[in-house]
């Protein structure tokens, strides 16, 4: 296969924390991969890592590169308060201080702490358990499609990409149907904490209160399941027993794990649904290929994850003086691993900017991370994506962007990559 390689030189310093760059980072990523695969970025006080092999080297070495990077994430959230008055900031912090203290359990924990918690939750997302979820997942997908298929056009994000994963994760957690609107709002607010955006004073305070209310609700739900267990994830968490300390999970531990389930359980899948649909709209040829070979949907899912990684990157903390790719790093330095850049590295993926339904190493994409922190919910996300896209392609055709709407583009975020809206037209098959 032949492909064009873009020019990768740049005379201006690259700032990956510039919202304009975050919306369209591909040229910046290529410049960094070619010229400075480990590069210090003053704007975020981090060393950015962009090549696939170097990102993998870090992910495989949890002793040298720690996942306990909580302060970095906290600093990015301060963007929310950047335009607020002192009085509003004070009110916001009074509400936010009601939150349970952040704990390192899964994403931001190192061995042996990480294993203590991960070993307890892995069983929720085993291949067997996810396979048993398939009928329910298919039902949710079919109901969502039924809601808009007669219209011939839709805001795909609002009608399908967002509500489908939200419904699935809420049902699996055990949220009662009557509480879904509250849960959906709270889970959306939790995911949006990674976006570089601003809100009105009233909305800021509302979001802070929603997070407190959601935390209390979810912890109470687990406590209730301890007394009256059901077939859901909250019941499993309620039954977890920490052998080394001879106790169940406490509220702070429960919230730490549940909060990660909320974001990873819907935001990343919703984002991938959106980017996959945009790829279809941009390529009638791709639609034809998938129509001819429906089994290729699985590879298409991997390609969508690779091309538009819903998690663009995560930090690591350097624990000792070392070097990475010949680049010296001091203990205490912060790295920013860019999965989105590594997933388009031509050193690992041939013609990386193109969808290739015959790509042999499509499954090696890093959208779910790798190593000990490989996304625990990856089997569920893949199941949702495969079933969802297969259903859409089997019931509709000729996907195209609806004229008259602004060109779809990502919301600026250092961590996540998502579409706020995607207006699509289609024909019923």
C-alpha positions in Angstrom: 0.0 0.0 0.0 1.3 3.5 -0.9 0.5 6.5 1.2 1.6 10.1 1.3 3.8 11.3 4.2 3.1 14.8 5.3 5.9 17.3 5.7 6.9 17.3 9.4 9.1 20.3 9.9 8.0 23.3 12.1 9.6 26.6 12.7 7.4 27.6 15.6 7.4 26.0 19.1 4.6 23.5 19.5 2.3 23.9 22.5 0.0 20.9 22.9 -1.9 22.8 25.6 -3.1 25.3 23.0 -6.9 24.6 22.5 -6.5 25.1 18.7 -3.7 22.4 18.7 -5.8 20.1 20.8 -8.7 20.3 18.3 -6.4 19.3 15.4 -3.1 17.8 16.8 -2.0 15.6 14.0 0.6 17.8 12.4 2.0 18.7 15.8 2.2 15.1 16.7 4.1 14.2 13.5 6.6 17.1 14.0 7.3 15.9 17.5 7.6 12.2 16.5 10.1 13.1 13.8 12.1 15.8 15.5 11.6 15.5 19.3 9.9 12.3 20.4 10.5 13.3 24.0 10.0 17.1 24.3 9.7 19.4 27.3 6.6 21.6 27.0 6.7 24.7 29.3 3.0 25.3 29.1 2.2 22.1 31.0 5.6 21.6 32.6 5.6 18.1 31.2 7.8 16.1 28.9 5.7 14.9 26.0 6.3 11.4 24.6 4.9 10.8 21.0 6.5 7.7 19.5 4.9 4.3 19.8 8.0 2.4 21.0 8.8 5.0 23.7 5.3 5.2 24.9 5.3 1.4 25.2 8.6 1.5 27.0 7.1 3.7 29.7 3.9 1.7 30.0 6.0 -1.5 30.6 8.1 0.1 33.4 5.9 1.1 36.3 8.8 1.3 38.7 10.6 4.0 36.8 7.4 5.7 35.6 4.7 6.0 38.3 1.0 6.5 37.7 0.5 8.6 40.8 0.1 11.8 38.9 -3.1 13.1 40.6 -1.9 16.8 41.1 -1.5 17.1 37.3 -5.1 16.3 36.7 -6.2 18.6 39.5 -4.3 21.5 37.9 -6.1 21.0 34.5 -9.5 21.3 36.2 -8.6 24.7 37.5 -9.3 26.0 34.0 -13.0 25.8 35.0 -12.4 28.5 37.6 -10.2 30.7 35.6 -12.9 33.3 34.8 -14.9 33.0 38.0 -15.1 35.8 40.6 -13.5 35.2 44.1 -16.9 34.8 45.6 -17.9 32.1 43.1 -14.6 30.4 43.5 -15.2 30.3 47.3 -18.7 28.9 46.9 -17.4 26.3 44.4 -14.6 25.1 46.7 -17.0 24.9 49.7 -19.2 22.5 47.7 -16.3 20.6 46.1 -14.7 20.1 49.6 -17.6 17.9 50.4 -16.2 15.3 48.0 -14.4 12.3 49.5 -10.6 12.6 49.4 -9.1 11.2 46.1 -7.5 7.8 46.5 -5.1 5.9 44.2 -6.9 2.7 43.4 -6.8 1.8 39.7 -5.7 4.4 37.1 -3.4 6.4 39.5 -2.0 3.5 41.5 1.3 1.6 41.3 2.0 -2.0 42.4 1.3 -3.5 44.8 -1.6 -1.1 45.6 -2.9 -1.3 42.0 -3.0 -5.1 42.0 -4.9 -5.2 45.3 -7.8 -3.3 43.7 -7.5 -4.4 40.1 -7.6 -8.1 41.0 -11.0 -7.5 42.6 -12.6 -5.7 39.7 -11.2 -7.6 36.8 -13.9 -10.3 37.1 -16.6 -7.8 36.3 -15.3 -7.5 32.7 -14.2 -11.0 31.9 -14.9 -12.2 28.4 -17.6 -14.6 29.7 -19.4 -11.8 31.7 -19.3 -9.4 28.7 -20.7 -12.2 26.4 -23.6 -12.6 28.8 -24.3 -8.9 28.5 -24.7 -9.1 24.7 -28.5 -9.5 24.6 -29.0 -6.5 26.8 -26.5 -4.4 24.8 -28.2 -5.3 21.6 -31.6 -4.3 23.0 -30.3 -0.9 24.1 -28.8 -0.3 20.6 -32.0 -1.4 18.8 -34.1 0.9 21.0 -31.8 3.8 20.3 -31.9 3.3 16.5 -35.7 2.8 16.6 -35.9 6.3 18.1 -34.6 8.1 15.0 -34.5 5.7 12.0 -37.7 7.1 10.6 -36.4 10.7 10.5 -33.6 10.2 8.0 -31.3 12.6 9.9 -30.1 12.9 13.5 -27.6 14.5 15.8 -25.8 11.2 16.2 -24.0 12.1 19.4 -27.2 13.0 21.2 -29.4 10.3 19.8 -27.0 7.3 19.9 -23.3 7.8 20.7 -23.9 9.3 24.2 -27.1 7.6 25.4 -26.2 4.0 24.4 -23.1 3.7 26.6 -24.7 5.7 29.4 -27.7 3.4 29.5 -25.5 0.3 29.4 -23.1 1.4 32.2 -26.0 2.6 34.3 -27.9 -0.7 34.0 -24.7 -2.7 34.7 -24.0 -0.6 37.8 -27.6 -1.3 39.0 -29.0 2.3 38.7 -32.8 2.0 38.9 -34.6 3.3 35.7 -36.3 6.2 37.7 -32.8 7.5 38.6 -31.4 7.4 35.0 -31.8 11.2 34.3 -29.9 12.1 37.4 -27.2 9.5 36.7 -26.8 10.6 33.1 -26.4 14.2 34.1 -23.9 13.3 36.8 -21.8 11.0 34.6 -21.7 13.6 31.9 -20.5 16.2 34.3 -17.8 13.8 35.6 -16.4 13.2 32.1 -16.5 16.9 31.2 -14.0 17.8 34.1 -11.2 17.0 31.6 -12.3 19.6 29.0 -10.7 23.0 28.6 -13.9 25.0 28.7 -15.6 27.6 30.8 -19.0 27.8 32.3 -21.3 30.5 33.8 -21.2 31.0 37.5 -24.5 29.2 38.0 -23.4 26.3 35.9 -20.1 26.0 37.7 -21.8 25.8 41.1 -24.5 23.4 39.7 -21.8 21.1 38.4 -19.9 21.0 41.7 -23.2 20.1 43.5 -24.0 17.4 40.9 -20.7 15.7 41.6 -21.3 15.7 45.4 -24.8 14.3 44.9 -23.6 11.7 42.4 -20.8 10.6 44.7 -23.2 10.2 47.7 -25.8 8.4 45.5 -23.3 5.8 44.1 -21.7 5.1 47.5 -25.2 4.7 49.0 -26.2 2.4 46.2 -23.2 0.1 47.0 -24.0 0.1 50.7 -27.6 -0.8 49.8 -26.4 -3.7 47.7 -24.4 -5.1 50.6 -27.7 -5.7 52.3 -29.7 -6.7 49.2 -27.3 -7.8 46.4 -28.4 -8.1 42.8 -26.8 -9.0 39.5 -24.9 -5.8 38.9 -21.5 -4.1 39.4 -22.4 -2.3 42.6 -23.2 -5.6 44.2 -19.8 -7.0 43.1 -18.0 -3.9 44.6 -20.1 -4.3 47.8 -18.8 -7.9 48.1 -15.1 -7.0 47.6 -13.1 -7.9 50.7 -9.5 -6.7 51.1 -7.7 -9.7 52.5 -4.6 -7.9 53.6 -6.7 -5.5 55.8 -9.6 -7.7 56.6 -12.3 -5.2 55.5 -14.6 -4.2 52.7 -14.0 -1.2 50.5 -14.6 2.1 52.3 -16.6 5.0 50.8 -13.5 6.8 49.4 -12.3 3.6 47.7 -15.7 2.9 46.3 -16.0 6.4 44.9 -12.5 6.3 43.4 -13.3 3.1 41.5 -16.9 4.1 40.6 -15.8 7.5 39.2 -13.4 5.8 36.9 -16.1 3.4 35.7 -18.4 6.4 35.0 -15.9 8.1 32.7 -14.3 5.1 31.1 -17.7 3.3 30.9 -19.4 5.8 28.7 -17.3 8.8 27.6 -14.6 6.9 25.6 -17.1 4.6 23.9 -19.4 7.5 23.0 -16.4 9.4 21.5 -15.4 6.4 19.4 -19.0 5.9 18.2 -18.9 9.6 17.0 -15.5 9.4 15.3 -16.4 6.1 13.6 -19.6 7.6 12.2 -17.7 10.7 11.0 -15.2 8.3 9.2 -18.2 6.6 7.5 -19.7 9.9 6.5 -16.4 11.0 4.9 -15.9 7.8 2.9 -18.6 6.2 0.8 -15.9 3.7 -0.2 -15.4 2.6 3.4 -19.2 2.1 3.7 -19.2 -0.1 0.6 -16.3 -2.2 2.0 -18.1 -2.8 5.2 -21.3 -3.6 3.4 -19.5 -6.2 1.3 -17.7 -7.7 4.3 -19.6 -7.2 7.6 -17.0 -9.1 9.5 -14.6 -6.2 8.9 -16.5 -4.1 11.4 -14.2 -5.5 14.2 -11.2 -4.1 12.4 -13.0 -0.9 11.6 -13.6 -0.5 15.4 -9.9 -0.9 16.1 -9.0 1.6 13.3 -11.5 4.2 14.7 -10.0 3.7 18.2 -6.5 4.1 16.7 -7.2 7.1 14.5 -9.2 9.2 17.0 -8.0 7.8 20.3 -10.7 8.8 22.8 -8.0 9.1 25.5 -5.3 11.1 23.8 -2.9 10.8 26.6 -2.2 10.3 30.3 0.7 11.4 32.5 3.4 9.5 34.3 5.8 10.6 37.1 9.5 9.8 36.8 10.7 8.2 40.0 14.5 8.2 39.4 17.0 9.8 37.1 16.9 8.0 33.8 16.8 8.5 30.0 14.1 7.7 27.4 15.1 7.4 23.8 18.4 9.1 24.7 16.6 12.0 26.3 17.7 12.6 30.0 14.9 12.8 32.6 15.3 13.8 36.3 13.4 12.2 39.2 10.2 14.1 39.8 9.7 15.1 36.1 6.3 14.7 34.7 5.7 12.9 31.4 2.7 13.1 29.1 2.2 10.0 27.1 0.4 10.8 23.9 -1.5 7.7 22.8 -3.1 9.7 20.0 0.4 10.4 18.5 1.7 6.9 19.1 -1.4 5.4 17.3 -0.4 7.3 14.2 3.3 6.5 14.3 4.3 5.3 10.8 7.2 3.4 12.4 4.6 1.0 13.8 1.5 1.4 11.6 1.8 1.5 7.8 0.0 4.5 6.3 -1.3 5.5 9.7 -3.6 8.3 8.6 -5.8 5.9 6.6 -8.4 3.3 7.6 -7.2 -0.1 6.5 -9.6 -2.9 7.0 -6.8 -5.4 6.3 -4.4 -4.0 8.9 -2.7 -6.9 10.6 -1.7 -5.1 13.7 -4.8 -3.0 14.2 -5.3 -4.5 17.6 -2.0 -3.2 18.9 -3.5 0.4 19.0 -3.1 2.1 22.4 -6.5 3.7 22.9 -7.0 1.4 25.9 -3.4 1.8 27.1 -1.2 -1.2 27.7 0.5 -3.0 30.5 -0.9 -3.2 34.0 -3.2 -0.2 33.4 -4.7 -1.6 30.2 -8.4 -0.4 30.4 -10.3 -2.9 32.6 -13.5 -2.2 30.6 -12.0 -2.7 27.1 -13.9 -5.9 26.5 -17.2 -4.2 27.2 -16.3 -1.2 25.0 -15.3 -3.4 22.1 -18.6 -5.3 22.4 -20.6 -2.1 22.4 -18.7 -0.7 19.4 -18.9 -3.9 17.4 -22.6 -4.5 18.0 -23.5 -0.8 17.6 -21.7 -0.2 14.3 -22.9 -3.5 12.9 -26.5 -2.6 13.7 -26.2 0.8 12.3 -24.7 -0.5 9.0 -27.3 -3.3 8.7 -30.3 -0.9 9.1 -29.1 2.2 7.4 -26.9 3.3 4.4 -25.5 6.3 2.6 -24.4 8.1 5.8 -23.4 11.7 5.1 -23.1 14.9 6.9 -26.2 17.1 7.1 -25.7 20.3 5.1 -25.9 23.6 6.8 -24.2 22.6 10.1 -20.7 23.6 11.4 -18.0 21.2 10.4 -17.6 18.6 13.1 -14.6 19.1 15.3 -13.3 18.0 18.7 -13.7 19.8 21.9 -10.4 20.9 23.3 -9.1 18.6 26.1 -5.6 17.6 27.1 -6.9 14.1 28.0 -10.1 13.2 26.1 -11.1 13.6 22.4 -14.8 13.9 21.7 -17.3 15.4 19.4 -20.0 17.7 20.9 -22.3 17.2 18.0 -22.5 15.2 14.7 -25.5 15.9 12.4 -25.9 13.0 10.0 -28.3 12.1 7.2 -28.9 8.5 6.1 -31.2 6.3 4.1 -33.1 3.4 5.6 -31.9 0.1 4.3 
